[in-house]
Amino acid sequence: MLTYLIQQSRELMIATAVARVLSGIYGISLFTQITAALPASSSADQDPVFKEVFYRELLPELRARGKAGLVISHDDRYFHLADRLVRLENGQVIAVESLSGS
């Protein structure tokens, strides 16, 4: 039960943060490994619906509202959705690619 409550609390914190971004309070937002804070039972690979909604619905909504989102992720399944992709290796920029973001 405690694990469930922690999971729900963290998911609520993420949802609240996204709602603040969409409300227009911020012009740019930073998202770091969006599911990293969730317990292992809800990790990225086990919560594909959350990631799909985040990358395919929430981020495009930010773009449509003229907001910038900086996403730090290791999940290359969504890299093609970016406007710009900056690749780092050992803390150094090794490549910058402009993409269509669609």
BELQUI-V898167 format. One record per run of one state. SS is the DSSP state (hx for helix, st for strand, lp for the rest). FROM is the first residue (numbers start at 1). TO is the last residue. Records with the same first field share a line. If there is no record, write none. Layout:
SS->FROM-TO / FROM-TO
//
This chain:
lp->1-1 / 23-27 / 33-39 / 43-43 / 47-47 / 65-67 / 73-75 / 82-83 / 90-91 / 99-102
hx->2-22 / 40-42 / 44-46 / 48-64 / 76-81
st->28-32 / 68-72 / 84-89 / 92-98
//
